[in-house]
Amino acid sequence: MDVQVIVITGQGWEKSGTMEMGYYADADKSQEILKSFTTRTGWNTLSAVKNKEVYSLYHGFPPHVFAFAGLQGLAKAYYPDIFEDLNPSENLKEFYEKFMPEDFSGEWFLKLQ
């Protein structure tokens, strides 16, 4: 079976090799971790890896008030043509600026580069 899109969720876990996403995630480090998943045995044969359709998003979105952002991230990953103009990271940042009592920080969505 060929896979067209892969979504790996992550959070602030400290275990080595796990996907790091969320408030304290560093974009470069998270990108390196995401790339490491693509080196697993057999993954190089998957269309998702060949076409860089490998994504990561924050594991803890639902059932929070900002669950919309996780849904937008999935929509963009699975239907990139339909949601070409959708920017989940910018929308979440705007949400934080308008409604949250703390500053927006961290990494919440990644696409394999």
CNS distance restraints for C-alpha pairs under 8 A (distance, minus, plus):
assign (resid   2 and name CA) (resid  46 and name CA) 5.66 0.50 0.50
assign (resid   2 and name CA) (resid  47 and name CA) 6.47 0.50 0.50
assign (resid   3 and name CA) (resid  46 and name CA) 5.70 0.50 0.50
assign (resid   3 and name CA) (resid  47 and name CA) 5.94 0.50 0.50
assign (resid   3 and name CA) (resid  48 and name CA) 5.80 0.50 0.50
assign (resid   4 and name CA) (resid  46 and name CA) 7.27 0.50 0.50
assign (resid   4 and name CA) (resid  47 and name CA) 5.33 0.50 0.50
assign (resid   4 and name CA) (resid  48 and name CA) 4.45 0.50 0.50
assign (resid   4 and name CA) (resid  53 and name CA) 7.02 0.50 0.50
assign (resid   5 and name CA) (resid  47 and name CA) 7.78 0.50 0.50
assign (resid   5 and name CA) (resid  48 and name CA) 4.83 0.50 0.50
assign (resid   5 and name CA) (resid  53 and name CA) 5.19 0.50 0.50
assign (resid   5 and name CA) (resid  54 and name CA) 5.99 0.50 0.50
assign (resid   5 and name CA) (resid  55 and name CA) 7.87 0.50 0.50
assign (resid   5 and name CA) (resid  77 and name CA) 7.08 0.50 0.50
assign (resid   5 and name CA) (resid  78 and name CA) 6.69 0.50 0.50
assign (resid   6 and name CA) (resid  48 and name CA) 6.27 0.50 0.50
assign (resid   6 and name CA) (resid  53 and name CA) 6.51 0.50 0.50
assign (resid   6 and name CA) (resid  54 and name CA) 4.76 0.50 0.50
assign (resid   6 and name CA) (resid  55 and name CA) 6.14 0.50 0.50
assign (resid   7 and name CA) (resid  54 and name CA) 5.98 0.50 0.50
assign (resid   7 and name CA) (resid  55 and name CA) 4.75 0.50 0.50
assign (resid   7 and name CA) (resid  56 and name CA) 5.45 0.50 0.50
assign (resid   7 and name CA) (resid  57 and name CA) 7.40 0.50 0.50
assign (resid   7 and name CA) (resid  74 and name CA) 7.94 0.50 0.50
assign (resid   7 and name CA) (resid  77 and name CA) 7.85 0.50 0.50
assign (resid   8 and name CA) (resid  19 and name CA) 7.44 0.50 0.50
assign (resid   8 and name CA) (resid  54 and name CA) 7.73 0.50 0.50
assign (resid   8 and name CA) (resid  55 and name CA) 6.15 0.50 0.50
assign (resid   8 and name CA) (resid  56 and name CA) 4.66 0.50 0.50
assign (resid   8 and name CA) (resid  57 and name CA) 6.70 0.50 0.50
assign (resid   9 and name CA) (resid  19 and name CA) 6.71 0.50 0.50
assign (resid   9 and name CA) (resid  21 and name CA) 7.81 0.50 0.50
assign (resid   9 and name CA) (resid  56 and name CA) 5.30 0.50 0.50
assign (resid   9 and name CA) (resid  57 and name CA) 5.04 0.50 0.50
assign (resid   9 and name CA) (resid  58 and name CA) 5.63 0.50 0.50
assign (resid   9 and name CA) (resid  59 and name CA) 4.87 0.50 0.50
assign (resid  10 and name CA) (resid  18 and name CA) 7.04 0.50 0.50
assign (resid  10 and name CA) (resid  19 and name CA) 4.48 0.50 0.50
assign (resid  10 and name CA) (resid  20 and name CA) 5.16 0.50 0.50
assign (resid  10 and name CA) (resid  21 and name CA) 5.07 0.50 0.50
assign (resid  10 and name CA) (resid  22 and name CA) 7.76 0.50 0.50
assign (resid  10 and name CA) (resid  56 and name CA) 6.94 0.50 0.50
assign (resid  10 and name CA) (resid  57 and name CA) 6.33 0.50 0.50
assign (resid  10 and name CA) (resid  58 and name CA) 5.20 0.50 0.50
assign (resid  10 and name CA) (resid  59 and name CA) 4.93 0.50 0.50
assign (resid  11 and name CA) (resid  19 and name CA) 6.67 0.50 0.50
assign (resid  11 and name CA) (resid  20 and name CA) 5.18 0.50 0.50
assign (resid  11 and name CA) (resid  21 and name CA) 4.57 0.50 0.50
assign (resid  11 and name CA) (resid  22 and name CA) 5.68 0.50 0.50
assign (resid  11 and name CA) (resid  58 and name CA) 5.71 0.50 0.50
assign (resid  11 and name CA) (resid  59 and name CA) 5.49 0.50 0.50
assign (resid  11 and name CA) (resid  60 and name CA) 6.91 0.50 0.50
assign (resid  12 and name CA) (resid  20 and name CA) 5.46 0.50 0.50
assign (resid  12 and name CA) (resid  21 and name CA) 6.00 0.50 0.50
assign (resid  12 and name CA) (resid  22 and name CA) 6.32 0.50 0.50
assign (resid  12 and name CA) (resid  23 and name CA) 7.81 0.50 0.50
assign (resid  12 and name CA) (resid  24 and name CA) 7.13 0.50 0.50
assign (resid  12 and name CA) (resid  25 and name CA) 7.14 0.50 0.50
assign (resid  13 and name CA) (resid  18 and name CA) 6.91 0.50 0.50
assign (resid  13 and name CA) (resid  19 and name CA) 7.69 0.50 0.50
assign (resid  13 and name CA) (resid  20 and name CA) 6.54 0.50 0.50
assign (resid  14 and name CA) (resid  18 and name CA) 7.62 0.50 0.50
assign (resid  17 and name CA) (resid  33 and name CA) 6.67 0.50 0.50
assign (resid  18 and name CA) (resid  33 and name CA) 7.34 0.50 0.50
assign (resid  19 and name CA) (resid  30 and name CA) 6.66 0.50 0.50
assign (resid  19 and name CA) (resid  33 and name CA) 6.15 0.50 0.50
assign (resid  19 and name CA) (resid  34 and name CA) 6.77 0.50 0.50
assign (resid  19 and name CA) (resid  56 and name CA) 7.79 0.50 0.50
assign (resid  20 and name CA) (resid  25 and name CA) 5.72 0.50 0.50
assign (resid  20 and name CA) (resid  26 and name CA) 8.00 0.50 0.50
assign (resid  20 and name CA) (resid  30 and name CA) 5.65 0.50 0.50
assign (resid  20 and name CA) (resid  33 and name CA) 7.68 0.50 0.50
assign (resid  21 and name CA) (resid  25 and name CA) 5.01 0.50 0.50
assign (resid  21 and name CA) (resid  26 and name CA) 7.92 0.50 0.50
assign (resid  21 and name CA) (resid  30 and name CA) 6.96 0.50 0.50
assign (resid  21 and name CA) (resid  56 and name CA) 7.90 0.50 0.50
assign (resid  21 and name CA) (resid  57 and name CA) 6.71 0.50 0.50
assign (resid  21 and name CA) (resid  58 and name CA) 5.21 0.50 0.50
assign (resid  21 and name CA) (resid  59 and name CA) 7.62 0.50 0.50
assign (resid  21 and name CA) (resid 106 and name CA) 7.21 0.50 0.50
assign (resid  21 and name CA) (resid 107 and name CA) 5.45 0.50 0.50
assign (resid  21 and name CA) (resid 108 and name CA) 5.63 0.50 0.50
assign (resid  21 and name CA) (resid 109 and name CA) 7.77 0.50 0.50
assign (resid  22 and name CA) (resid  58 and name CA) 5.72 0.50 0.50
assign (resid  22 and name CA) (resid 105 and name CA) 7.98 0.50 0.50
assign (resid  22 and name CA) (resid 106 and name CA) 5.40 0.50 0.50
assign (resid  22 and name CA) (resid 107 and name CA) 5.36 0.50 0.50
assign (resid  22 and name CA) (resid 108 and name CA) 5.35 0.50 0.50
assign (resid  23 and name CA) (resid 104 and name CA) 7.77 0.50 0.50
assign (resid  23 and name CA) (resid 105 and name CA) 5.44 0.50 0.50
assign (resid  23 and name CA) (resid 106 and name CA) 4.16 0.50 0.50
assign (resid  23 and name CA) (resid 107 and name CA) 6.63 0.50 0.50
assign (resid  23 and name CA) (resid 108 and name CA) 7.85 0.50 0.50
assign (resid  24 and name CA) (resid 105 and name CA) 7.05 0.50 0.50
assign (resid  24 and name CA) (resid 106 and name CA) 4.91 0.50 0.50
assign (resid  24 and name CA) (resid 107 and name CA) 7.40 0.50 0.50
assign (resid  25 and name CA) (resid  29 and name CA) 7.67 0.50 0.50
assign (resid  25 and name CA) (resid  30 and name CA) 6.73 0.50 0.50
assign (resid  25 and name CA) (resid 106 and name CA) 4.86 0.50 0.50
assign (resid  25 and name CA) (resid 107 and name CA) 5.26 0.50 0.50
assign (resid  26 and name CA) (resid  30 and name CA) 5.98 0.50 0.50
assign (resid  26 and name CA) (resid 106 and name CA) 6.26 0.50 0.50
assign (resid  26 and name CA) (resid 107 and name CA) 6.31 0.50 0.50
assign (resid  27 and name CA) (resid  31 and name CA) 6.03 0.50 0.50
assign (resid  27 and name CA) (resid 106 and name CA) 7.47 0.50 0.50
assign (resid  27 and name CA) (resid 107 and name CA) 5.74 0.50 0.50
assign (resid  28 and name CA) (resid  32 and name CA) 6.33 0.50 0.50
assign (resid  29 and name CA) (resid  33 and name CA) 6.34 0.50 0.50
assign (resid  30 and name CA) (resid  34 and name CA) 6.10 0.50 0.50
assign (resid  30 and name CA) (resid 107 and name CA) 7.87 0.50 0.50
assign (resid  31 and name CA) (resid  35 and name CA) 6.16 0.50 0.50
assign (resid  31 and name CA) (resid 110 and name CA) 7.12 0.50 0.50
assign (resid  31 and name CA) (resid 112 and name CA) 6.75 0.50 0.50
assign (resid  31 and name CA) (resid 113 and name CA) 7.56 0.50 0.50
assign (resid  32 and name CA) (resid  36 and name CA) 6.26 0.50 0.50
assign (resid  33 and name CA) (resid  37 and name CA) 6.80 0.50 0.50
assign (resid  34 and name CA) (resid  38 and name CA) 7.27 0.50 0.50
assign (resid  34 and name CA) (resid  54 and name CA) 7.94 0.50 0.50
assign (resid  34 and name CA) (resid  55 and name CA) 7.74 0.50 0.50
assign (resid  34 and name CA) (resid  56 and name CA) 7.19 0.50 0.50
assign (resid  34 and name CA) (resid 112 and name CA) 6.74 0.50 0.50
assign (resid  35 and name CA) (resid  39 and name CA) 7.19 0.50 0.50
assign (resid  35 and name CA) (resid 112 and name CA) 6.61 0.50 0.50
assign (resid  36 and name CA) (resid  40 and name CA) 7.44 0.50 0.50
assign (resid  38 and name CA) (resid  43 and name CA) 5.72 0.50 0.50
assign (resid  38 and name CA) (resid  44 and name CA) 6.70 0.50 0.50
assign (resid  38 and name CA) (resid  49 and name CA) 6.37 0.50 0.50
assign (resid  39 and name CA) (resid  43 and name CA) 6.45 0.50 0.50
assign (resid  39 and name CA) (resid  44 and name CA) 6.85 0.50 0.50
assign (resid  40 and name CA) (resid  44 and name CA) 7.76 0.50 0.50
assign (resid  42 and name CA) (resid  46 and name CA) 7.54 0.50 0.50
assign (resid  43 and name CA) (resid  49 and name CA) 6.72 0.50 0.50
assign (resid  44 and name CA) (resid  49 and name CA) 6.15 0.50 0.50
assign (resid  44 and name CA) (resid  50 and name CA) 6.70 0.50 0.50
assign (resid  45 and name CA) (resid  49 and name CA) 7.47 0.50 0.50
assign (resid  45 and name CA) (resid  50 and name CA) 7.27 0.50 0.50
assign (resid  46 and name CA) (resid  50 and name CA) 6.33 0.50 0.50
assign (resid  47 and name CA) (resid  51 and name CA) 5.85 0.50 0.50
assign (resid  47 and name CA) (resid  53 and name CA) 7.93 0.50 0.50
assign (resid  48 and name CA) (resid  52 and name CA) 5.77 0.50 0.50
assign (resid  48 and name CA) (resid  53 and name CA) 4.65 0.50 0.50
assign (resid  48 and name CA) (resid  54 and name CA) 6.03 0.50 0.50
assign (resid  49 and name CA) (resid  53 and name CA) 6.14 0.50 0.50
assign (resid  49 and name CA) (resid  54 and name CA) 6.29 0.50 0.50
assign (resid  52 and name CA) (resid 111 and name CA) 7.49 0.50 0.50
assign (resid  52 and name CA) (resid 112 and name CA) 5.55 0.50 0.50
assign (resid  52 and name CA) (resid 113 and name CA) 6.88 0.50 0.50
assign (resid  53 and name CA) (resid  77 and name CA) 7.28 0.50 0.50
assign (resid  53 and name CA) (resid 111 and name CA) 6.98 0.50 0.50
assign (resid  53 and name CA) (resid 112 and name CA) 6.82 0.50 0.50
assign (resid  54 and name CA) (resid 111 and name CA) 5.90 0.50 0.50
assign (resid  54 and name CA) (resid 112 and name CA) 5.42 0.50 0.50
assign (resid  55 and name CA) (resid  77 and name CA) 6.97 0.50 0.50
assign (resid  55 and name CA) (resid 109 and name CA) 7.25 0.50 0.50
assign (resid  55 and name CA) (resid 110 and name CA) 5.42 0.50 0.50
assign (resid  55 and name CA) (resid 111 and name CA) 4.49 0.50 0.50
assign (resid  55 and name CA) (resid 112 and name CA) 6.12 0.50 0.50
assign (resid  56 and name CA) (resid 108 and name CA) 7.81 0.50 0.50
assign (resid  56 and name CA) (resid 109 and name CA) 5.66 0.50 0.50
assign (resid  56 and name CA) (resid 110 and name CA) 5.06 0.50 0.50
assign (resid  56 and name CA) (resid 111 and name CA) 6.62 0.50 0.50
assign (resid  57 and name CA) (resid  70 and name CA) 6.98 0.50 0.50
assign (resid  57 and name CA) (resid  73 and name CA) 7.10 0.50 0.50
assign (resid  57 and name CA) (resid 108 and name CA) 5.38 0.50 0.50
assign (resid  57 and name CA) (resid 109 and name CA) 4.51 0.50 0.50
assign (resid  57 and name CA) (resid 110 and name CA) 6.47 0.50 0.50
assign (resid  58 and name CA) (resid  70 and name CA) 7.32 0.50 0.50
assign (resid  58 and name CA) (resid 107 and name CA) 7.97 0.50 0.50
assign (resid  58 and name CA) (resid 108 and name CA) 5.18 0.50 0.50
assign (resid  58 and name CA) (resid 109 and name CA) 6.81 0.50 0.50
assign (resid  61 and name CA) (resid  66 and name CA) 6.66 0.50 0.50
assign (resid  61 and name CA) (resid  67 and name CA) 4.88 0.50 0.50
assign (resid  61 and name CA) (resid  69 and name CA) 7.48 0.50 0.50
assign (resid  61 and name CA) (resid  70 and name CA) 5.82 0.50 0.50
assign (resid  62 and name CA) (resid  66 and name CA) 7.64 0.50 0.50
assign (resid  62 and name CA) (resid  67 and name CA) 4.88 0.50 0.50
assign (resid  62 and name CA) (resid  70 and name CA) 7.61 0.50 0.50
assign (resid  63 and name CA) (resid  67 and name CA) 6.09 0.50 0.50
assign (resid  66 and name CA) (resid  70 and name CA) 7.82 0.50 0.50
assign (resid  66 and name CA) (resid  92 and name CA) 7.45 0.50 0.50
assign (resid  66 and name CA) (resid  95 and name CA) 7.91 0.50 0.50
assign (resid  67 and name CA) (resid  71 and name CA) 6.59 0.50 0.50
assign (resid  68 and name CA) (resid  72 and name CA) 6.13 0.50 0.50
assign (resid  69 and name CA) (resid  73 and name CA) 6.19 0.50 0.50
assign (resid  69 and name CA) (resid  88 and name CA) 5.58 0.50 0.50
assign (resid  69 and name CA) (resid  89 and name CA) 7.55 0.50 0.50
assign (resid  69 and name CA) (resid  91 and name CA) 7.22 0.50 0.50
assign (resid  69 and name CA) (resid  92 and name CA) 6.00 0.50 0.50
assign (resid  70 and name CA) (resid  74 and name CA) 6.31 0.50 0.50
assign (resid  70 and name CA) (resid  88 and name CA) 7.74 0.50 0.50
assign (resid  71 and name CA) (resid  75 and name CA) 6.07 0.50 0.50
assign (resid  72 and name CA) (resid  76 and name CA) 6.11 0.50 0.50
assign (resid  72 and name CA) (resid  86 and name CA) 7.52 0.50 0.50
assign (resid  72 and name CA) (resid  87 and name CA) 7.90 0.50 0.50
assign (resid  72 and name CA) (resid  88 and name CA) 5.61 0.50 0.50
assign (resid  73 and name CA) (resid  77 and name CA) 6.24 0.50 0.50
assign (resid  73 and name CA) (resid  88 and name CA) 5.72 0.50 0.50
assign (resid  73 and name CA) (resid 109 and name CA) 6.76 0.50 0.50
assign (resid  74 and name CA) (resid  78 and name CA) 6.09 0.50 0.50
assign (resid  75 and name CA) (resid  79 and name CA) 5.64 0.50 0.50
assign (resid  75 and name CA) (resid  80 and name CA) 7.39 0.50 0.50
assign (resid  75 and name CA) (resid  83 and name CA) 6.93 0.50 0.50
assign (resid  76 and name CA) (resid  80 and name CA) 4.83 0.50 0.50
assign (resid  76 and name CA) (resid  82 and name CA) 7.85 0.50 0.50
assign (resid  76 and name CA) (resid  83 and name CA) 5.40 0.50 0.50
assign (resid  76 and name CA) (resid  84 and name CA) 7.12 0.50 0.50
assign (resid  76 and name CA) (resid  86 and name CA) 7.02 0.50 0.50
assign (resid  79 and name CA) (resid  83 and name CA) 6.20 0.50 0.50
assign (resid  80 and name CA) (resid  84 and name CA) 5.35 0.50 0.50
assign (resid  87 and name CA) (resid  91 and name CA) 6.20 0.50 0.50
assign (resid  88 and name CA) (resid  92 and name CA) 6.05 0.50 0.50
assign (resid  88 and name CA) (resid 109 and name CA) 7.57 0.50 0.50
assign (resid  89 and name CA) (resid  93 and name CA) 6.11 0.50 0.50
assign (resid  89 and name CA) (resid 108 and name CA) 6.86 0.50 0.50
assign (resid  89 and name CA) (resid 109 and name CA) 6.60 0.50 0.50
assign (resid  90 and name CA) (resid  94 and name CA) 6.12 0.50 0.50
assign (resid  91 and name CA) (resid  95 and name CA) 6.16 0.50 0.50
assign (resid  92 and name CA) (resid  96 and name CA) 6.24 0.50 0.50
assign (resid  93 and name CA) (resid  97 and name CA) 6.25 0.50 0.50
assign (resid  93 and name CA) (resid 104 and name CA) 5.83 0.50 0.50
assign (resid  94 and name CA) (resid  98 and name CA) 6.20 0.50 0.50
assign (resid  95 and name CA) (resid  99 and name CA) 5.78 0.50 0.50
assign (resid  95 and name CA) (resid 100 and name CA) 7.14 0.50 0.50
assign (resid  96 and name CA) (resid 100 and name CA) 4.67 0.50 0.50
assign (resid  96 and name CA) (resid 101 and name CA) 7.66 0.50 0.50
assign (resid  96 and name CA) (resid 102 and name CA) 7.25 0.50 0.50
assign (resid  96 and name CA) (resid 103 and name CA) 6.67 0.50 0.50
assign (resid  96 and name CA) (resid 104 and name CA) 5.79 0.50 0.50
assign (resid  97 and name CA) (resid 103 and name CA) 6.98 0.50 0.50
assign (resid  97 and name CA) (resid 104 and name CA) 7.20 0.50 0.50
